[in-house]
Amino acid sequence: MKKIFIVVFVLFTCNLFPQTKYMIYFNDKGISPSIRLSKSSALFKLAEKELTASAIERRKQVMGEDEYITYEDIPLNETYLTQLSSAGIKIHNKLKWFNAVSAYLTDSQLEQIKKFSFVVKIEKIHIFKSQQEVIENVNGTNKQTNNASNVQSSLDLNYGPSLTQASLSEIPAIHNLGINGSNVLIGILDTGFRWKTNPSLKNLLVVNEKDFIQSDNTTENQSGDASNQDSHGTAVFSIIAGNDPGNIIGPAYGASFLLAKTEYVPTETNVEEDNYAAALEWMEGLGVQITTSSLGYNIFDPGQRSYTYAEMNGSTTIVAKAANLAFTRGVSTFTAAGNDGASFWGVGKGGLGSPGDAINMITVGAVDPNKNVTSFSSRGPTSDGRLKPEIVAQGSSVYHSNPGGAYSSGGGTSYATPIAAGIAGLLKSCWTHLTNVQIRNIFIACGDNTSTPNNDKGYGLISAKKAVAYPNLSGLNNVYRVLNKIFIDANGVNTSSVKIIYKIGNSSFQTVNMNYDGTLKYNFTFSSANNGDIVEFYFTYQNSNNASVREPAGVKNYKFILGSVDIITNVENKNEIPDKFYLSQNYPNPFNPSTNISWQIAVSSYVTLIVYDLLGREIATLVDGFKQAGIHNSTFNINNLALTSGVYYYTLKAGNNIQTKKMLLIK
């Protein structure tokens, strides 16, 4: 079922499109997928021409200087496209990542295409049903607040009734620093957007927009659309970035936007996954940094092949595959968990749809203004056992704009998601060097449920204040050794008092002053640390009331392994031995040619760390022997191994403990 996670959309008959829609997959792009593309090759340069400079720079951050173009990026074979055109077939979407196109075919055309030697597979596009979502307190008026004293920030931002959703995730504290999402490009995939005349949207910066339904550049209502076609997208846009003082202030109101109209919603509509995949591909090529969507796919119409719970594994559906490909190219991806509650798939299986199951997708659940998880918010886990959703935001009684400029309140995980994505825009705006991997890690660290994450609310309610103030690393000579920090204190910060107390490995703690940029940010470079060293640290400062503050509070410290970007807070300075068995996500991921894997054991024991391929065949043994309790670091290098791009697994065993994680090789 394809669901726009807020309102009722049902099936669209074949009256508009009398033919059946198919995905047509080609068998090649002129070279083997396993061949590494050289920067000097014609195919590399051809693919590069389809990317903006900002897209290339974003890719280089996570894919490297020489391998930011892969087989998936090579354009489709023009000869194949010409032959389809000559057969009278009108192509709807071109999907180079999948080496495929979508098109509406008659039965005779289908039979004709099956005979083409360059066609390797043909799949019918799914036709989806939808369900009713939660709609609350619809008032249809352009309501103004009469209590401005309760809705203004220190920058005189008058949030109006949107203050509740903003305050729940501590967004005003970041706006007060002058951070509003500027210089960040965010993509929204939804039903349509009536923004040019909307009071909360008309002054926003829309860089580009595209209608993937009618194949034009009009995302607001037009001929052929139902009256409510652009309602949902307009509401989502206003939640993430609306700027109408006294009514709504969205978190990322200073960002730039790409708008993709992908979901057709009139009575009896058919909605296709290929629109979503094509839109992600389009946005990625234009340099998008963050994408947000509010849809999900699971159960389809009678006569169609529905997805099963087993296929909610992050790598089966077209939309999940597209999201994974976007993430490997440096894009932070957000989507709604869905509104199927806790038992759509059965007891213990939750109600997650795709692309909420995608591997590195930040999937967002919903809480009410009292921070309680709503009954409708879809739960995980994925069928391969991963926790979902990652985080939650307010998804009940969310204030938003309607297409005509009036305001309403509504509920659904689709209204929680733009709040979370907007916070990512604030984070990226403040710390421009952050990769999508770092943004995801910071989000996981900055919920209010990090000590007991679960499939109801993930790591908890996301806080913009915590995320922006969370310490992060930037590179120096290709090693992440520069620590960056903002301190947010209601009582102010005595800048000269800010210190970092740290130790490297088993050395003693030492105290030094943080470097201050004179406006907002502090930094410190761990120049004496070596790759693989464990760095443990905390901060102290005095606020304007001369009270001493420690961060993190209590006895816990931050730590990271030099060469990784993960900063965690589960270390107590009185306890040098880990208190649990733990396997970290490898970094970098995706990787080529090597990646770092950190792991820890609480009890000395015999340990194995083995890498497997998708078929369960052993690729490499990284550890095989008795190891002392503590934190350890291993490196997996593919040099001298004949491996192709794809997903691999690594498994850590110690005594009765075992844990497995995925990693992605891109050549």
C-alpha positions as CSV (number, residue, x, y, z in Angstrom):
1,M,0.0,0.0,0.0
2,K,1.4,3.4,-0.9
3,K,0.5,5.9,1.8
4,I,0.8,9.6,2.0
5,F,0.9,9.7,5.7
6,I,-1.8,12.2,6.4
7,V,-5.0,12.2,4.2
8,V,-7.2,9.8,2.2
9,F,-6.0,8.9,-1.3
10,V,-7.5,6.0,-3.2
11,L,-7.2,4.3,-6.6
12,F,-6.9,6.1,-9.9
13,T,-8.5,4.1,-12.7
14,C,-7.1,3.5,-16.1
15,N,-9.1,6.3,-17.7
16,L,-6.1,8.7,-17.8
17,F,-3.5,6.0,-18.7
18,P,-5.3,3.2,-20.5
19,Q,-2.1,1.1,-20.7
20,T,-0.2,-0.7,-18.0
21,K,3.0,0.8,-16.6
22,Y,6.2,-1.3,-16.6
23,M,9.8,-1.0,-15.6
24,I,12.0,-2.1,-18.5
25,Y,15.6,-3.1,-17.4
26,F,18.5,-3.0,-19.8
27,N,21.2,-5.6,-19.7
28,D,24.3,-3.4,-19.9
29,K,25.8,0.1,-20.1
30,G,28.6,-0.8,-22.3
31,I,30.9,-2.0,-19.5
32,S,30.7,-4.5,-16.6
33,P,29.4,-3.2,-13.3
34,S,32.5,-4.6,-11.6
35,I,34.9,-2.5,-13.6
36,R,36.4,0.5,-11.7
37,L,35.9,3.7,-13.7
38,S,39.0,5.8,-14.3
39,K,38.6,9.6,-13.9
40,S,40.2,10.0,-17.3
41,S,37.7,7.6,-19.0
42,A,35.0,8.9,-21.4
43,L,32.2,7.2,-19.4
44,F,33.4,8.9,-16.2
45,K,33.4,12.3,-17.8
46,L,30.0,11.7,-19.4
47,A,28.5,10.8,-16.1
48,E,30.1,13.7,-14.4
49,K,28.5,16.1,-16.8
50,E,25.1,15.2,-15.4
51,L,26.1,16.4,-11.9
52,T,26.4,20.0,-10.6
53,A,29.6,21.2,-8.9
54,S,27.9,21.0,-5.5
55,A,26.8,17.4,-6.1
56,I,30.4,16.5,-7.0
57,E,31.7,18.1,-3.9
58,R,29.1,16.4,-1.7
59,R,30.0,13.0,-3.3
60,K,33.7,13.6,-2.8
61,Q,33.2,14.0,1.0
62,V,32.0,10.4,1.3
63,M,33.2,8.6,-1.8
64,G,36.7,10.1,-2.2
65,E,38.4,12.3,-4.7
66,D,38.8,9.7,-7.4
67,E,35.8,7.3,-7.1
68,Y,32.7,9.6,-6.9
69,I,31.3,8.2,-10.1
70,T,30.2,4.6,-10.2
71,Y,28.5,2.3,-12.7
72,E,25.1,3.4,-11.6
73,D,25.9,7.0,-12.7
74,I,26.6,6.1,-16.3
75,P,23.8,7.4,-18.5
76,L,21.4,5.0,-20.2
77,N,22.4,3.6,-23.5
78,E,21.0,6.0,-26.1
79,T,20.8,3.3,-28.7
80,Y,18.4,1.3,-26.5
81,L,16.3,4.4,-25.9
82,T,16.1,5.1,-29.6
83,Q,14.9,1.6,-30.3
84,L,12.2,1.9,-27.7
85,S,11.1,5.2,-29.2
86,S,11.1,3.7,-32.7
87,A,8.7,1.1,-31.4
88,G,6.3,3.8,-30.5
89,I,7.0,3.6,-26.8
90,K,6.9,6.8,-24.8
91,I,9.3,6.7,-21.8
92,H,8.0,8.2,-18.6
93,N,11.0,8.1,-16.3
94,K,14.6,7.3,-17.0
95,L,16.4,5.7,-14.1
96,K,20.1,5.4,-14.7
97,W,20.8,4.1,-11.2
98,F,18.7,1.1,-12.1
99,N,19.7,0.9,-15.8
100,A,16.0,1.0,-16.5
101,V,13.1,3.1,-17.8
102,S,9.4,3.2,-17.0
103,A,6.7,3.3,-19.7
104,Y,3.1,2.6,-20.4
105,L,2.7,-0.4,-22.7
106,T,0.0,-2.1,-24.6
107,D,0.0,-5.9,-24.6
108,S,1.4,-5.9,-28.2
109,Q,4.2,-3.5,-27.2
110,L,5.0,-5.7,-24.2
111,E,5.4,-8.7,-26.4
112,Q,7.5,-6.7,-28.8
113,I,9.9,-5.5,-26.1
114,K,10.3,-9.0,-24.7
115,K,12.1,-9.8,-28.0
116,F,14.6,-7.0,-27.7
117,S,18.0,-8.5,-26.9
118,F,19.1,-5.5,-24.8
119,V,16.1,-5.9,-22.4
120,V,17.0,-8.2,-19.5
121,K,13.8,-7.9,-17.4
122,I,10.3,-6.3,-17.4
123,E,8.3,-5.7,-14.2
124,K,4.8,-4.4,-13.8
125,I,4.7,-1.2,-11.8
126,H,2.7,-1.6,-8.6
127,I,-0.7,0.0,-8.2
128,F,-1.2,1.2,-4.7
129,K,-4.0,1.6,-2.2
130,S,-3.9,4.2,0.6
131,Q,-5.6,4.7,3.9
132,Q,-7.1,7.5,5.9
133,E,-4.8,9.4,8.2
134,V,-5.3,11.5,11.2
135,I,-6.7,15.0,10.6
136,E,-7.3,17.3,13.5
137,N,-8.7,20.7,14.3
138,V,-9.2,21.9,10.8
139,N,-10.3,25.5,11.0
140,G,-9.8,26.9,7.5
141,T,-8.9,30.3,8.8
142,N,-5.9,32.5,8.6
143,K,-5.6,32.5,12.4
144,Q,-3.5,35.0,14.1
145,T,-2.2,34.7,17.7
146,N,-3.2,37.2,20.3
147,N,-0.4,36.3,22.8
148,A,2.8,37.3,21.1
149,S,4.6,37.5,24.4
150,N,4.4,33.7,24.6
151,V,5.5,33.0,21.1
152,Q,8.5,35.2,20.5
153,S,12.1,34.2,20.6
154,S,15.0,36.5,21.5
155,L,15.3,37.2,17.8
156,D,11.6,38.4,17.8
157,L,10.5,35.4,15.8
158,N,6.8,35.1,16.4
159,Y,6.0,31.4,16.0
160,G,2.3,31.7,16.6
161,P,0.5,28.4,17.1
162,S,3.6,26.6,15.6
163,L,5.5,27.3,18.8
164,T,4.4,24.0,20.4
165,Q,6.0,21.8,17.6
166,A,9.1,24.0,17.5
167,S,9.6,24.1,21.2
168,L,9.1,20.4,21.7
169,S,12.3,19.8,19.6
170,E,14.1,22.9,21.1
171,I,14.2,24.7,17.7
172,P,13.9,28.3,19.0
173,A,17.2,27.9,20.8
174,I,19.0,27.4,17.5
175,H,17.1,30.2,15.7
176,N,18.3,32.4,18.6
177,L,21.9,31.8,17.5
178,G,21.0,33.1,14.0
179,I,21.0,29.6,12.4
180,N,18.0,29.1,10.0
181,G,19.1,26.6,7.4
182,S,20.9,29.0,5.1
183,N,23.2,27.6,2.4
184,V,21.6,24.2,2.7
185,L,19.7,22.6,-0.2
186,I,16.7,20.4,0.9
187,G,14.6,18.3,-1.4
188,I,10.9,17.5,-0.7
189,L,9.1,14.6,-2.4
190,D,5.4,14.9,-2.1
191,T,2.0,15.5,-3.8
192,G,2.5,19.0,-5.1
193,F,3.2,22.5,-3.8
194,R,1.1,25.7,-4.0
195,W,3.9,27.9,-2.7
196,K,4.1,30.9,-5.0
197,T,1.1,32.8,-3.5
198,N,1.1,31.1,-0.1
199,P,1.8,33.7,2.7
200,S,4.1,31.3,4.6
201,L,6.0,30.0,1.4
202,K,6.0,32.7,-1.2
203,N,9.3,34.3,-0.1
204,L,11.2,31.0,0.2
205,L,14.0,30.2,-2.2
206,V,12.9,27.4,-4.5
207,V,15.8,26.5,-6.7
208,N,13.9,24.1,-9.0
209,E,10.7,22.1,-9.1
210,K,9.6,19.2,-11.2
211,D,6.3,17.3,-11.8
212,F,7.1,13.6,-12.2
213,I,3.5,12.7,-12.8
214,Q,2.8,14.9,-15.8
215,S,6.5,15.4,-16.8
216,D,6.6,19.2,-16.6
217,N,7.9,21.8,-14.2
218,T,4.6,22.7,-12.5
219,T,4.2,21.3,-9.0
220,E,1.1,23.2,-8.0
221,N,-2.4,22.2,-9.1
222,Q,-2.9,22.1,-12.9
223,S,-5.3,20.6,-15.4
224,G,-5.7,16.9,-14.6
225,D,-5.1,17.3,-10.9
226,A,-7.7,16.9,-8.2
227,S,-8.6,19.8,-6.1
228,N,-6.5,18.5,-3.2
229,Q,-3.5,17.4,-5.2
230,D,-1.1,20.0,-3.8
231,S,-2.6,20.1,-0.3
232,H,-0.3,17.6,1.5
233,G,2.9,18.8,-0.1
234,T,2.0,22.5,0.7
235,A,1.4,21.5,4.4
236,V,4.7,19.6,4.6
237,F,6.6,22.5,3.0
238,S,5.1,25.0,5.5
239,I,6.1,22.7,8.4
240,I,9.7,22.5,7.4
241,A,10.2,26.1,6.3
242,G,7.1,28.2,6.5
243,N,7.8,31.8,7.5
244,D,4.7,33.7,8.3
245,P,5.2,35.5,11.7
246,G,2.3,35.1,14.0
247,N,1.3,31.8,12.4
248,I,4.2,29.6,11.6
249,I,8.0,29.5,11.6
250,G,9.5,26.3,10.3
251,P,12.9,25.1,11.5
252,A,14.7,25.6,8.1
253,Y,13.1,28.8,6.9
254,G,16.4,30.1,5.5
255,A,17.2,27.0,3.4
256,S,16.9,26.5,-0.4
257,F,14.6,23.9,-1.8
258,L,14.0,21.4,-4.6
259,L,10.4,20.4,-5.0
260,A,9.4,17.1,-6.6
261,K,5.7,16.2,-7.3
262,T,5.7,12.4,-7.2
263,E,2.4,11.3,-5.8
264,Y,-0.9,11.5,-7.8
265,V,-3.8,11.7,-5.4
266,P,-7.2,12.1,-7.1
267,T,-10.0,9.6,-6.5
268,E,-8.8,6.3,-7.8
269,T,-5.2,7.2,-8.4
270,N,-2.3,5.0,-9.1
271,V,1.0,6.0,-7.6
272,E,4.3,4.7,-8.8
273,E,7.6,4.0,-7.0
274,D,9.5,4.9,-10.1
275,N,8.5,8.6,-9.6
276,Y,10.1,8.5,-6.2
277,A,13.3,6.9,-7.5
278,A,13.5,9.3,-10.5
279,A,13.0,12.3,-8.2
280,L,15.8,11.2,-5.9
281,E,18.1,10.7,-8.8
282,W,17.2,14.2,-10.1
283,M,17.7,15.9,-6.8
284,E,21.0,14.1,-6.1
285,G,22.4,15.3,-9.4
286,L,21.5,18.9,-8.6
287,G,23.4,18.8,-5.3
288,V,20.7,18.2,-2.8
289,Q,22.0,17.7,0.8
290,I,18.9,16.6,2.6
291,T,15.7,14.9,1.3
292,T,12.4,14.4,3.1
293,S,9.4,12.3,2.0
294,S,6.1,11.3,3.6
295,L,5.1,8.1,1.8
296,G,5.4,4.4,2.2
297,Y,4.7,1.2,0.2
298,N,3.6,-2.2,1.4
299,I,0.2,-3.7,0.3
300,F,-1.0,-3.2,-3.2
301,D,-4.2,-3.7,-5.2
302,P,-5.7,-7.1,-6.0
303,G,-3.9,-8.7,-8.9
304,Q,-0.7,-6.9,-8.0
305,R,2.2,-8.5,-6.1
306,S,2.3,-7.0,-2.7
307,Y,5.4,-6.7,-0.6
308,T,5.8,-9.0,2.3
309,Y,7.3,-8.3,5.7
310,A,10.4,-10.3,4.7
311,E,10.9,-7.7,1.9
312,M,11.0,-4.8,4.5
313,N,14.7,-5.5,4.7
314,G,16.1,-2.2,3.4
315,S,17.3,-3.5,0.1
316,T,14.4,-5.0,-1.9
317,T,12.0,-2.3,-2.9
318,I,12.8,0.3,-5.6
319,V,12.3,3.2,-3.2
320,A,14.6,1.6,-0.6
321,K,17.3,0.9,-3.2
322,A,17.0,4.5,-4.5
323,A,17.4,5.9,-1.0
324,N,20.4,3.7,-0.3
325,L,22.1,4.9,-3.5
326,A,21.4,8.5,-2.6
327,F,22.9,7.9,0.8
328,T,26.1,6.4,-0.6
329,R,26.4,9.6,-2.6
330,G,26.3,11.8,0.5
331,V,22.6,12.7,0.8
332,S,20.9,12.7,4.2
333,T,17.6,11.0,3.7
334,F,14.5,11.3,5.9
335,T,11.1,9.6,5.6
336,A,8.0,9.0,7.6
337,A,7.7,5.7,9.5
338,G,4.0,5.4,8.5
339,N,0.7,5.3,10.3
340,D,0.1,1.6,10.6
341,G,0.9,1.3,14.3
342,A,2.5,-1.6,16.0
343,S,1.0,-4.7,14.4
344,F,0.3,-4.2,10.7
345,W,2.7,-7.0,9.8
346,G,1.8,-9.1,12.9
347,V,2.7,-9.2,16.5
348,G,6.4,-8.1,17.1
349,K,6.8,-7.0,13.4
350,G,5.4,-3.5,13.6
351,G,3.9,-1.6,10.7
352,L,6.8,-0.2,8.8
353,G,6.6,0.5,5.1
354,S,9.3,1.2,2.5
355,P,11.4,3.3,2.1
356,G,11.3,3.6,5.9
357,D,13.1,0.3,5.9
358,A,16.1,1.6,3.9
359,I,19.4,0.9,5.6
360,N,20.6,4.4,6.4
361,M,17.3,6.2,6.1
362,I,16.4,8.4,9.1
363,T,12.9,7.1,9.6
364,V,10.7,9.4,11.8
365,G,7.9,8.4,14.1
366,A,5.3,10.6,15.8
367,V,4.7,11.8,19.3
368,D,2.0,14.0,20.7
369,P,2.7,17.4,22.4
370,N,3.2,15.5,25.7
371,K,5.9,13.4,24.1
372,N,3.8,10.2,24.1
373,V,4.2,8.0,21.0
374,T,1.0,8.2,19.0
375,S,-1.0,5.0,18.5
376,F,-0.8,5.3,14.7
377,S,2.9,5.8,14.5
378,S,4.4,2.8,12.7
379,R,6.9,0.7,14.6
380,G,9.8,-1.5,13.5
381,P,11.8,-3.6,13.4
382,T,12.8,-4.2,9.8
383,S,12.6,-7.8,8.7
384,D,16.4,-8.1,9.1
385,G,16.2,-7.0,12.7
386,R,17.2,-3.3,12.5
387,L,15.6,-0.8,14.9
388,K,13.1,1.6,13.4
389,P,12.2,4.4,13.6
390,E,15.5,6.2,14.4
391,I,13.9,9.2,16.0
392,V,10.5,10.9,16.7
393,A,9.1,14.4,16.5
394,Q,5.7,15.9,17.0
395,G,3.2,14.3,14.7
396,S,0.0,15.2,16.4
397,S,-1.7,18.6,16.4
398,V,1.0,19.9,14.1
399,Y,0.2,23.4,12.8
400,H,0.6,23.9,9.0
401,S,-0.5,26.0,6.1
402,N,-3.2,25.0,3.6
403,P,-2.8,25.8,-0.2
404,G,-5.1,28.8,0.0
405,G,-3.2,30.4,2.8
406,A,-5.4,29.3,5.7
407,Y,-4.1,27.3,8.6
408,S,-5.0,23.9,10.1
409,S,-3.7,21.3,12.5
410,G,-3.2,17.7,11.5
411,G,-1.5,14.5,12.6
412,G,0.6,11.8,11.0
413,T,4.2,10.8,10.8
414,S,4.4,12.8,7.6
415,Y,4.1,15.9,9.7
416,A,6.7,14.8,12.1
417,T,9.2,14.1,9.3
418,P,9.6,17.7,8.0
419,I,10.3,18.9,11.5
420,A,13.2,16.3,11.8
421,A,14.5,17.1,8.3
422,G,14.3,20.8,9.1
423,I,16.5,20.2,12.2
424,A,19.0,18.4,9.9
425,G,19.0,21.6,7.8
426,L,19.9,23.6,10.9
427,L,22.7,21.2,11.8
428,K,24.1,21.2,8.3
429,S,23.8,25.0,8.1
430,C,25.8,25.4,11.3
431,W,28.4,22.8,10.6
432,T,28.9,22.8,6.8
433,H,31.6,20.1,6.9
434,L,29.3,17.4,8.3
435,T,28.7,14.4,6.1
436,N,25.4,12.5,6.0
437,V,27.1,9.8,8.0
438,Q,27.9,12.3,10.8
439,I,24.4,13.8,10.6
440,R,22.8,10.4,11.1
441,N,25.1,9.6,14.0
442,I,24.4,12.9,15.7
443,F,20.7,12.4,15.3
444,I,20.9,9.0,17.0
445,A,23.0,10.5,19.8
446,C,20.6,13.4,20.4
447,G,17.3,11.8,21.1
448,D,15.8,11.5,24.6
449,N,15.8,7.7,24.6
450,T,19.4,6.9,23.7
451,S,20.0,4.7,26.8
452,T,17.0,2.4,26.0
453,P,16.3,2.7,22.2
454,N,13.3,0.6,21.0
455,N,11.0,0.1,18.0
456,D,8.4,2.4,19.5
457,K,10.3,5.7,19.5
458,G,13.8,4.7,18.4
459,Y,16.4,6.8,20.0
460,G,13.8,9.3,21.1
461,L,12.5,12.8,20.5
462,I,15.0,14.7,18.5
463,S,16.4,18.0,19.9
464,A,17.7,20.7,17.6
465,K,19.6,22.2,20.6
466,K,21.3,19.0,21.4
467,A,22.2,18.2,17.8
468,V,23.7,21.5,17.0
469,A,25.6,21.6,20.3
470,Y,26.8,18.0,20.0
471,P,30.6,17.8,19.5
472,N,31.6,16.8,16.0
473,L,34.8,16.2,14.0
474,S,36.3,17.7,10.9
475,G,39.3,16.6,8.8
476,L,42.9,17.7,8.9
477,N,45.1,16.1,6.3
478,N,42.4,13.5,5.6
479,V,42.1,12.5,9.3
480,Y,39.2,13.5,11.4
481,R,41.1,15.1,14.3
482,V,39.6,18.6,14.7
483,L,36.9,18.7,17.4
484,N,34.2,21.3,17.0
485,K,31.7,22.5,19.6
486,I,29.0,25.1,20.4
487,F,27.9,25.7,24.0
488,I,24.3,26.7,24.5
489,D,23.5,27.9,28.0
490,A,20.5,30.0,29.0
491,N,22.8,31.8,31.4
492,G,25.5,32.6,28.8
493,V,29.0,31.2,28.6
494,N,32.3,32.9,29.8
495,T,34.2,32.3,26.6
496,S,37.7,32.5,28.3
497,S,36.7,29.7,30.7
498,V,35.9,27.0,28.2
499,K,38.3,24.1,28.5
500,I,38.6,20.5,27.2
501,I,39.9,17.8,29.5
502,Y,41.2,14.8,27.5
503,K,43.4,11.8,27.3
504,I,44.7,9.7,24.5
505,G,44.8,6.0,25.0
506,N,46.1,5.1,28.5
507,S,47.7,8.5,29.1
508,S,46.7,10.8,31.9
509,F,44.0,13.5,31.5
510,Q,45.2,17.0,30.6
511,T,43.4,20.3,30.5
512,V,43.7,22.9,27.8
513,N,41.7,25.9,26.6
514,M,39.5,25.5,23.6
515,N,40.1,27.8,20.6
516,Y,37.3,30.3,20.1
517,D,36.3,31.9,16.8
518,G,35.1,35.1,18.5
519,T,31.4,34.5,17.6
520,L,30.0,31.1,18.3
521,K,32.2,28.1,17.8
522,Y,35.1,26.4,19.6
523,N,37.6,23.9,18.3
524,F,40.5,21.8,19.4
525,T,43.0,19.7,17.3
526,F,44.2,16.4,18.6
527,S,47.6,16.8,16.8
528,S,49.4,14.2,18.9
529,A,46.9,11.3,18.4
530,N,47.5,8.6,15.8
531,N,45.0,6.8,13.7
532,G,43.3,4.1,15.8
533,D,43.9,5.9,19.1
534,I,41.0,6.1,21.6
535,V,40.4,9.7,22.6
536,E,38.3,10.4,25.7
537,F,37.3,13.9,26.8
538,Y,34.8,16.3,28.4
539,F,34.3,20.0,28.7
540,T,34.1,22.5,31.5
541,Y,33.2,26.2,31.5
542,Q,31.7,28.9,33.7
543,N,28.4,30.5,32.8
544,S,27.6,34.2,33.2
545,N,26.5,33.5,36.8
546,N,30.0,32.1,37.5
547,A,28.5,28.6,38.0
548,S,30.8,25.8,36.8
549,V,29.3,23.5,34.1
550,R,30.6,20.1,33.0
551,E,29.6,18.6,29.7
552,P,28.5,15.9,29.5
553,A,27.0,16.2,32.9
554,G,27.8,13.7,35.7
555,V,30.7,11.3,35.3
556,K,30.4,10.2,31.7
557,N,32.8,11.4,29.0
558,Y,32.8,11.6,25.3
559,K,35.0,9.3,23.3
560,F,36.0,8.5,19.7
561,I,38.5,6.4,17.8
562,L,40.8,8.6,15.7
563,G,40.0,7.6,12.1
564,S,36.2,7.3,12.9
565,V,33.6,10.0,13.0
566,D,31.5,8.5,15.8
567,I,31.5,10.4,19.1
568,I,29.7,8.6,21.9
569,T,29.0,9.3,25.5
570,N,28.9,5.9,27.2
571,V,32.3,6.2,28.9
572,E,32.7,6.8,32.6
573,N,36.0,8.2,33.7
574,K,36.1,5.9,36.7
575,N,35.8,2.8,34.5
576,E,38.3,2.0,31.8
577,I,36.9,-1.4,31.0
578,P,33.8,-1.5,28.7
579,D,30.7,-2.8,30.5
580,K,29.2,-4.6,27.5
581,F,29.9,-6.4,24.2
582,Y,29.6,-4.0,21.3
583,L,30.3,-3.9,17.6
584,S,30.5,-0.5,15.9
585,Q,29.4,0.4,12.4
586,N,32.4,0.4,10.2
587,Y,33.8,3.8,9.0
588,P,34.0,5.0,6.3
589,N,30.8,3.3,5.0
590,P,30.5,3.0,2.0
591,F,34.3,2.3,1.7
592,N,37.0,1.6,-0.8
593,P,39.7,0.2,-0.4
594,S,39.7,0.0,3.4
595,T,37.4,0.6,6.4
596,N,37.9,0.7,10.1
597,I,35.8,-1.6,12.5
598,S,35.9,-0.8,16.2
599,W,34.6,-3.3,18.8
600,Q,34.7,-3.9,22.5
601,I,34.4,-6.8,25.0
602,A,33.7,-6.6,28.7
603,V,35.4,-9.9,29.5
604,S,38.6,-11.3,28.1
605,S,37.7,-14.1,25.7
606,Y,38.4,-15.8,22.4
607,V,37.3,-13.5,19.6
608,T,36.6,-13.9,15.9
609,L,35.8,-11.1,13.5
610,I,35.0,-12.4,10.0
611,V,33.8,-10.7,6.8
612,Y,31.2,-12.5,4.7
613,D,29.5,-11.9,1.3
614,L,25.8,-11.9,0.7
615,L,25.8,-15.7,0.2
616,G,27.5,-16.3,3.5
617,R,30.9,-17.2,2.1
618,E,33.8,-16.2,4.2
619,I,35.8,-13.3,2.7
620,A,38.4,-12.5,5.3
621,T,39.2,-13.2,9.0
622,L,40.2,-10.0,10.8
623,V,40.5,-11.4,14.3
624,D,40.9,-15.0,15.4
625,G,42.4,-15.4,18.9
626,F,42.2,-14.6,22.6
627,K,41.7,-10.9,23.4
628,Q,41.8,-8.9,26.6
629,A,38.7,-7.0,27.8
630,G,38.7,-3.5,26.3
631,I,38.2,-1.5,23.2
632,H,39.8,-2.8,20.0
633,N,40.2,-1.6,16.4
634,S,40.4,-3.7,13.2
635,T,40.9,-2.7,9.6
636,F,39.4,-4.5,6.5
637,N,41.3,-3.8,3.3
638,I,40.2,-5.2,0.0
639,N,43.6,-5.0,-1.7
640,N,44.5,-8.4,-3.1
641,L,40.9,-9.5,-2.9
642,A,38.8,-9.8,-6.1
643,L,35.6,-8.2,-4.7
644,T,32.9,-6.4,-6.5
645,S,30.8,-3.5,-5.3
646,G,28.0,-4.5,-3.0
647,V,26.9,-5.3,0.5
648,Y,29.1,-7.4,2.8
649,Y,28.6,-8.5,6.4
650,Y,31.0,-8.7,9.3
651,T,30.4,-10.8,12.4
652,L,32.0,-10.4,15.8
653,K,31.9,-13.4,18.2
654,A,33.2,-13.4,21.8
655,G,32.1,-16.2,24.1
656,N,28.3,-16.5,23.9
657,N,28.0,-13.0,22.3
658,I,27.6,-12.5,18.6
659,Q,26.7,-9.4,16.5
660,T,26.6,-8.8,12.8
661,K,26.5,-5.6,10.8
662,K,26.4,-4.6,7.1
663,M,28.9,-2.6,5.2
664,L,28.9,-1.3,1.6
665,L,31.8,-1.6,-0.8
666,I,31.7,0.8,-3.8
667,K,34.4,0.5,-6.5
